[in-house]
Amino acid sequence: MNTTHPPFSPTRCEFDRALIARLDGAGPRYTSYPTADRFTDDFSAKDYRHWLQQRKIGANSRPISLYVHLPFCNTVCYYCGCNKIITKDKSRADRYLDYLEKEVGLVADVLGPREKVIQLHFGGGTPTFLSDEQLERLMGILRTRFEFLAEGEYSIEIDPRKVTRDTVLHLARLGFNRMSVGVQDFEPRVQQAVNRIQSEEETRVVIDAAREAGFRSVSVDLIYGLPLQTQASVAATVDKVIAMGPDRIALYNYAHLPTVFMPQRRINEADLPLPPVKLDILQHSVEQLSTAGYVFIGMDHFAKPEDDLTVALRQGRLQRNFQGYSTHADCDMIGFGVSSIGKVGPCYSQNEKDLESYYAALDENRLPVLRGMVLDGDDILRRSIIQALMCRFALSVEAIEQVHGINFAEYFAAEMPAIREFQQQGLLTFDGDFLMVQPKGRFLIRNIAMAFDRHLRERQTKARYSRTI
């Protein structure tokens, strides 16, 4: 077996515009494999309880990750595809916390003694819709039933329009040490078109407060492909964000799916930038971020060279889960709240998607599981391959064969034509022993991962995926 390979740098990328334009298509983001559209209602609360109990008897001793979905927003952003509830009535959050407390109790009772937590993420909706007192209550609920490790990564999504410096300092006192700040675009015309008016100054106040409070990481979210965007307007936003110095920047491609997400119907499709303009925006934004010293982590994420994500990428220990890229070893993730998704052992589970069904299940003292799935051996094998590609841009055939007891070339005979075609296009190299994604293949990593997605190839789905670029 050949053990010598050319020098490999996981942090080097190359924007091949012609290749990207040719291969652009729709596909999963692979925060999980199989993807959530493959979950079925054959998976029940009883199944989820069973896999939670496996932790109790020692099936997995690693610390866990917690995700809490907080669905409330004061106003609707037209581009948003999240599960959300638009209201200005904060008392609705009090009732929601009552039910969250019940769900946390039911899960913790099944798990047994206080599990150790290494990761926590509050997502939404807008988590900071909750008042300081409500957030304090929620953290108290979680800390009562779980042990939070000092070295853990505890993050929250922030809407700067609704947050003051004092709120950020309060979040730090509650234990949060990472923050994701929504920006999307600073251009007033674009903000008006998507119903999200947000000033540069109020955004800077939040980021500065996070620095003052000692947050370990601040991430900023941007979106390209929004109505009325131009290369020049997005370039101005990117420059402003770079000047704020966040540790991480996510540059997402707007997925216009108005038949799936009703608020998007308020967007005038004629105002959306055409595909060549979107490529102009992306290409120039990548150049700006690279010039500023940000490292391409994968897909749509960039980070400073000293950031934990960049270090993990260089060291080959980057992970990816429902919360995105992570620095921690793969671990079980418990999801709380309406529509939240979790992973325990070989299973995925998702809670009820609407609030009344979620409440009704808990009123009956049932875990509010809507659907899920238990992975078979093939799913686990392919998940490990897709994880390696998405997080390390490399795949050791020998390691896969030894761990899973297969002959790679035989098992993936159906995938070999696609791999050879990617190799001819310069996206990757493959010598039979080692697959390495080349710099020009990094921006097309979803396309490469899709080649190993058996469900995508063999099973129809009603899901509509975002564009890969």
C-alpha positions in Angstrom: 0.0 0.0 0.0 1.4 3.4 -1.0 2.0 5.5 2.1 3.6 8.6 0.6 1.3 11.5 -0.4 1.9 15.1 -1.6 2.0 17.9 1.0 -1.5 18.6 2.2 -2.7 21.8 3.7 -6.3 21.8 4.9 -6.4 25.6 5.1 -5.6 26.4 1.5 -8.4 27.0 -0.9 -8.8 28.2 -4.5 -11.8 29.9 -6.0 -12.2 28.4 -9.5 -15.1 30.5 -10.8 -15.7 28.5 -14.0 -15.8 25.2 -12.2 -18.0 26.5 -9.4 -20.5 27.9 -12.0 -20.5 24.6 -13.9 -21.1 22.4 -10.8 -23.4 24.7 -8.8 -26.6 22.8 -7.8 -28.8 22.1 -4.9 -27.8 19.8 -2.1 -27.8 19.1 1.7 -25.6 21.1 4.1 -24.7 17.9 6.0 -25.1 19.0 9.6 -26.1 15.4 9.8 -26.1 12.2 7.7 -28.6 11.0 6.9 -30.2 14.4 6.6 -33.3 15.5 8.6 -35.7 15.0 5.6 -35.0 11.3 5.9 -36.5 11.1 9.4 -39.7 9.2 9.7 -42.6 9.0 12.2 -41.9 5.3 12.7 -39.4 6.6 15.3 -41.2 7.4 18.5 -40.7 8.7 22.0 -40.3 5.1 23.1 -37.3 4.7 20.8 -35.8 7.9 21.9 -36.2 6.9 25.6 -34.5 3.6 24.8 -31.4 5.3 23.4 -31.3 7.8 26.3 -31.3 4.8 28.7 -28.3 3.3 26.9 -26.3 6.3 28.2 -27.5 5.6 31.6 -26.0 2.1 31.5 -22.7 3.3 30.2 -23.0 3.0 26.4 -21.3 6.4 26.1 -19.4 8.2 28.9 -18.4 11.3 26.9 -19.9 14.6 28.0 -22.9 15.7 26.1 -24.0 18.7 24.0 -27.3 20.6 24.7 -29.3 22.5 22.2 -32.3 24.7 23.3 -34.6 26.1 20.6 -36.2 29.4 21.6 -38.7 30.2 18.8 -39.9 33.7 19.6 -39.1 36.8 17.5 -40.3 40.4 17.8 -40.5 40.9 14.1 -40.2 38.7 11.0 -37.1 38.9 8.7 -38.4 38.0 5.2 -35.4 35.8 4.3 -35.7 33.6 7.4 -36.3 29.9 7.1 -36.2 29.1 10.9 -39.0 27.7 13.0 -40.2 30.8 14.7 -43.2 32.5 16.3 -43.7 36.3 15.8 -44.9 38.0 18.9 -44.1 41.0 21.2 -45.8 39.3 24.2 -42.9 38.1 26.5 -45.4 36.3 28.8 -45.5 33.6 26.1 -41.9 32.8 26.9 -42.8 32.3 30.5 -45.3 29.5 29.5 -42.7 28.1 27.1 -40.1 27.9 29.9 -42.6 26.0 32.0 -42.8 23.3 29.4 -39.0 23.4 28.7 -38.5 22.7 32.4 -40.8 19.8 32.2 -39.1 18.4 29.1 -35.6 18.8 30.7 -36.9 17.0 33.8 -38.3 14.1 31.7 -35.0 13.7 29.8 -32.8 14.0 32.9 -34.9 11.4 34.7 -34.2 8.9 31.9 -30.5 9.8 31.8 -30.0 9.3 35.5 -27.3 11.2 37.5 -26.4 14.7 36.3 -24.7 14.4 33.0 -21.6 16.4 32.2 -22.2 19.1 29.5 -19.3 20.2 27.2 -21.4 22.3 24.7 -24.6 24.4 24.9 -26.2 26.4 22.2 -29.3 28.6 22.4 -30.8 29.0 18.9 -34.0 30.3 17.5 -36.0 32.4 16.6 -34.3 35.0 18.7 -32.9 33.6 22.0 -32.5 37.2 23.3 -36.2 37.7 22.9 -36.2 36.4 26.5 -35.6 38.9 29.2 -32.5 38.8 31.5 -34.7 37.2 34.2 -36.1 34.6 31.8 -32.7 33.6 30.5 -31.5 33.3 34.1 -34.4 31.0 34.9 -33.6 28.9 31.9 -30.0 28.5 32.8 -31.1 27.6 36.3 -33.3 24.9 34.9 -30.4 23.4 33.0 -27.8 23.7 35.7 -30.1 22.0 38.2 -30.2 18.8 36.1 -26.8 19.0 34.3 -23.2 19.6 35.3 -21.6 22.3 33.1 -17.8 21.7 32.6 -15.5 24.7 33.1 -13.8 24.1 29.7 -17.1 23.9 27.9 -18.3 25.9 24.8 -21.5 27.8 25.6 -23.0 29.8 22.8 -26.0 31.9 22.0 -27.4 33.6 18.9 -27.8 37.4 19.3 -30.0 40.0 17.5 -28.1 43.3 18.1 -31.3 45.2 17.6 -32.7 43.9 20.9 -29.6 43.6 23.0 -27.7 46.2 25.1 -24.2 46.1 26.6 -25.7 45.2 30.0 -27.5 42.2 28.4 -24.2 40.9 27.0 -22.5 41.3 30.4 -25.4 39.4 31.9 -25.0 36.6 29.4 -21.4 36.3 30.4 -22.3 36.0 34.1 -24.7 33.2 33.1 -21.8 31.3 31.6 -22.0 32.0 27.9 -18.6 32.4 26.3 -19.4 32.3 22.6 -21.7 34.5 20.6 -23.2 34.4 17.1 -24.3 37.9 15.9 -26.8 38.3 13.1 -26.0 41.0 10.6 -26.8 39.7 7.1 -26.2 43.1 5.4 -25.6 46.7 6.4 -26.9 48.3 3.2 -30.1 50.2 4.1 -32.0 49.3 0.8 -31.3 45.6 1.4 -32.3 45.9 5.0 -35.6 47.5 4.0 -36.2 44.8 1.4 -35.9 42.0 4.0 -37.5 43.9 6.9 -34.4 43.9 9.1 -33.2 47.4 9.9 -30.0 47.2 11.9 -27.3 49.8 12.3 -23.6 49.3 12.2 -23.3 51.1 15.6 -25.7 48.9 17.5 -23.9 45.9 16.1 -20.5 47.2 17.2 -21.8 47.9 20.7 -22.7 44.2 21.1 -19.4 42.9 19.8 -17.4 45.4 21.9 -19.4 44.3 25.0 -18.6 40.7 24.2 -14.9 41.5 24.2 -15.3 43.4 27.5 -17.1 40.5 29.0 -14.4 38.0 28.0 -16.3 36.0 25.4 -13.9 33.5 23.8 -15.3 33.8 20.4 -17.6 36.2 18.4 -19.1 35.1 15.1 -20.9 37.3 12.6 -23.5 35.9 10.1 -23.7 37.4 6.6 -26.0 36.4 3.7 -25.3 36.9 0.0 -28.0 36.6 -2.6 -30.5 38.9 -0.9 -32.7 41.4 -2.9 -31.0 44.5 -4.2 -27.5 43.3 -3.3 -24.6 44.2 -5.6 -20.9 43.3 -5.4 -20.1 46.8 -4.2 -22.8 46.9 -1.5 -21.8 43.5 -0.1 -18.1 44.5 -0.3 -18.9 47.6 1.9 -20.7 45.4 4.5 -17.8 42.9 4.5 -15.3 45.7 5.1 -17.4 47.0 8.0 -17.6 43.6 9.5 -13.8 42.9 9.1 -13.2 46.3 10.9 -15.2 45.0 13.9 -12.7 42.0 14.1 -15.0 39.0 14.8 -13.2 35.7 15.3 -15.5 34.0 12.8 -17.5 35.0 9.9 -20.2 32.9 8.2 -21.1 33.9 4.7 -24.3 32.1 3.8 -26.0 31.7 0.4 -29.6 32.9 0.6 -31.9 30.0 -0.3 -35.1 31.5 -1.8 -37.8 28.9 -1.2 -41.0 30.8 -0.9 -43.2 27.7 -1.3 -41.5 26.3 1.9 -41.0 29.5 3.9 -44.0 31.8 3.8 -42.2 35.1 4.9 -40.0 34.8 1.7 -43.1 35.5 -0.4 -42.8 39.1 0.7 -39.5 39.3 -1.2 -39.7 40.6 -4.8 -38.0 37.9 -6.8 -37.1 40.5 -9.5 -34.9 42.2 -6.9 -32.8 39.0 -6.3 -29.3 39.1 -7.8 -28.8 36.9 -10.9 -26.4 33.9 -10.5 -23.4 35.6 -12.2 -23.8 38.5 -9.8 -24.0 36.2 -6.8 -20.8 34.6 -8.0 -19.2 38.1 -8.3 -20.3 38.8 -4.7 -19.0 35.5 -3.4 -15.7 35.7 -5.2 -15.0 39.2 -4.1 -16.0 38.5 -0.5 -13.7 35.5 -0.3 -10.9 37.7 -1.6 -11.7 40.4 1.0 -11.7 37.8 3.9 -8.6 36.1 2.7 -6.7 39.4 2.4 -7.9 40.3 5.9 -6.3 37.0 7.2 -9.4 34.9 7.7 -9.0 31.2 7.0 -11.6 29.2 5.0 -12.9 26.5 7.4 -15.4 24.8 5.1 -18.5 25.5 3.2 -19.3 29.1 4.2 -17.3 29.6 7.3 -14.1 31.7 7.9 -12.1 32.2 11.0 -9.0 34.0 12.2 -5.8 31.9 12.1 -5.6 31.6 15.9 -9.3 30.7 16.4 -10.2 27.3 17.8 -11.9 26.3 14.6 -8.8 27.0 12.5 -6.6 25.2 15.0 -8.9 22.2 15.0 -8.9 22.2 11.2 -5.1 22.2 11.0 -4.9 19.4 13.6 -7.5 17.2 11.9 -10.0 17.2 14.8 -12.7 19.5 13.4 -16.3 18.2 13.8 -19.6 19.1 12.3 -23.1 18.6 13.9 -26.5 20.2 13.9 -24.9 23.4 15.5 -22.4 23.6 12.6 -18.7 23.3 12.9 -17.3 22.4 16.3 -14.0 21.9 18.0 -15.1 19.2 20.4 -15.1 15.5 19.8 -18.2 13.9 18.4 -20.7 13.6 21.3 -24.4 12.9 21.9 -26.5 16.0 21.6 -29.8 16.5 23.4 -32.3 18.9 21.8 -34.9 20.7 23.9 -37.8 22.8 22.7 -40.2 22.9 19.8 -38.7 21.4 16.6 -35.3 20.8 18.1 -33.1 18.0 16.8 -30.8 15.7 18.8 -28.5 12.8 18.3 -28.0 10.0 20.9 -26.0 6.9 20.0 -27.1 5.7 16.5 -30.3 7.7 16.5 -31.6 11.1 15.5 -34.8 12.6 17.0 -36.8 15.7 16.3 -39.4 17.3 18.6 -42.9 18.4 17.5 -42.7 21.3 15.1 -45.7 23.3 16.3 -46.1 24.7 19.8 -49.5 23.3 20.7 -48.4 19.7 19.8 -45.2 20.2 21.8 -47.2 21.4 24.8 -49.8 18.6 24.4 -47.2 15.8 24.5 -45.6 17.3 27.7 -49.1 17.7 29.3 -49.3 13.9 28.8 -45.9 13.4 30.4 -44.5 12.2 27.0 -41.3 13.2 25.4 -42.4 15.4 22.6 -40.8 13.4 19.8 -42.3 13.9 16.3 -40.0 11.8 14.2 -36.4 10.4 13.9 -34.5 7.4 12.7 -32.0 4.8 13.9 -28.9 4.6 11.7 -27.9 1.2 10.2 -24.3 0.2 9.5 -24.3 1.7 6.1 -25.5 5.0 7.4 -22.8 5.1 10.1 -20.1 4.3 7.5 -21.2 7.0 5.2 -21.6 9.5 8.0 -18.0 8.9 9.0 -16.9 9.5 5.4 -19.0 12.7 4.9 -17.8 14.0 8.3 -14.1 13.4 7.2 -14.7 15.2 3.9 -16.6 18.2 5.4 -14.2 18.7 8.3 -10.8 17.5 7.2 -10.9 17.6 3.4 -9.3 14.2 3.4 -10.1 10.5 3.8 -7.9 7.6 4.7 -9.2 4.5 2.9 -7.1 2.2 5.2 -8.7 3.7 8.3 -12.2 3.3 6.9 -11.5 -0.3 5.9 -10.1 -1.2 9.3 -12.9 0.4 11.3 -15.8 -0.8 9.2 -14.4 -4.1 7.9 -15.0 -3.4 4.2 -13.1 -3.3 0.9 -13.5 0.4 0.0 -13.3 0.0 -3.8 -15.8 -2.8 -3.8 -18.2 -1.3 -1.3 -18.2 2.1 -3.1 -18.1 0.8 -6.6 -21.2 2.8 -7.5 -19.5 6.0 -6.3 -16.2 5.4 -8.1 -17.3 7.1 -11.5 -18.2 10.3 -9.6 -14.9 10.2 -7.7 -12.9 9.7 -10.9 -14.8 12.6 -12.6 -14.1 14.9 -9.6 -10.4 13.9 -9.9 -10.4 14.7 -13.6 -11.9 18.1 -12.8 -9.1 18.8 -10.3 -11.4 18.8 -7.2 -9.6 15.9 -5.5 -6.8 13.3 -5.8 -7.4 9.7 -5.1 -4.7 7.0 -5.4 -6.8 4.1 -3.9 -5.4 4.6 -0.4 -6.0 8.3 0.3 -8.5 10.8 -0.9 -7.5 14.5 -0.7 -9.8 17.4 -1.6 -7.7 19.9 -3.5 -7.8 23.6 -2.9 -10.2 24.2 -5.9 -12.5 21.5 -4.4 -12.9 23.1 -1.0 -15.7 25.4 -2.1 -17.5 22.4 -3.7 -17.2 20.1 -0.7 -20.9 19.6 -0.6 -20.9 18.2 -4.2 -18.1 15.8 -3.2 -20.0 14.7 -0.1 -23.2 14.2 -2.1 -21.4 11.4 -4.1 -21.5 9.3 -0.9 -25.1 10.0 0.0 -26.9 6.8 -0.7 -30.3 8.2 0.4 -29.9 11.1 -2.1 -29.1 8.7 -4.9 -31.7 6.0 -4.2 -34.6 7.6 -2.3 -36.9 10.4 -3.3 -37.5 13.2 -0.9 -39.9 16.2 -0.9 -37.2 18.4 0.6 -35.9 21.3 -1.3 -32.2 21.9 -0.7 -30.3 25.2 -0.9 -27.7 25.8 -3.7 -24.3 24.4 -3.0 -22.7 27.8 -3.8 
